[in-house]
C-alpha cells in the first residue's frame, strides 16, 4: 500500500495484512513497516 496521507489507521491495517507500507517523503518514498514485519507471499 502506498499513500501520501493516511486516514485513521489504514497503514496499520495494511501491515497486519502482510502488505508493505510505503509513505511519500518529499521527493522520495520510504517503506515504513515495523522491524518485526513479515510480508505475505502471494
PLY file of the C-alpha trace (Angstrom):
ply
format ascii 1.0
element vertex 42
property float x
property float y
property float z
element edge 41
property int vertex1
property int vertex2
end_header
0.00 0.00 0.00
1.39 3.43 -0.87
-0.02 6.72 0.36
0.57 10.44 0.64
-1.62 10.94 3.70
-3.03 8.22 5.94
-6.62 8.36 7.09
-7.31 6.78 10.50
-5.07 3.74 10.92
-5.18 2.32 7.39
-1.40 1.84 7.33
-1.59 -0.32 10.48
-4.34 -2.48 8.99
-2.33 -2.92 5.78
0.76 -4.01 7.72
-1.29 -6.51 9.74
-2.48 -7.99 6.42
1.16 -8.53 5.36
1.41 -5.64 2.90
4.42 -3.35 2.55
3.52 0.20 3.57
5.20 2.98 1.56
5.00 6.63 2.63
5.88 9.54 0.36
8.69 11.61 1.90
9.46 14.79 -0.02
10.70 13.79 -3.47
11.18 10.16 -2.48
9.38 7.37 -0.62
10.13 5.09 2.33
8.95 1.67 3.42
7.71 2.19 6.98
6.87 -1.33 8.17
7.93 -2.27 11.70
11.08 -4.27 12.41
9.06 -7.44 13.17
7.05 -7.19 9.89
6.59 -10.41 7.89
5.23 -9.93 4.35
2.58 -12.25 2.96
3.63 -14.30 -0.05
1.00 -14.31 -2.80
0 1
1 2
2 3
3 4
4 5
5 6
6 7
7 8
8 9
9 10
10 11
11 12
12 13
13 14
14 15
15 16
16 17
17 18
18 19
19 20
20 21
21 22
22 23
23 24
24 25
25 26
26 27
27 28
28 29
29 30
30 31
31 32
32 33
33 34
34 35
35 36
36 37
37 38
38 39
39 40
40 41
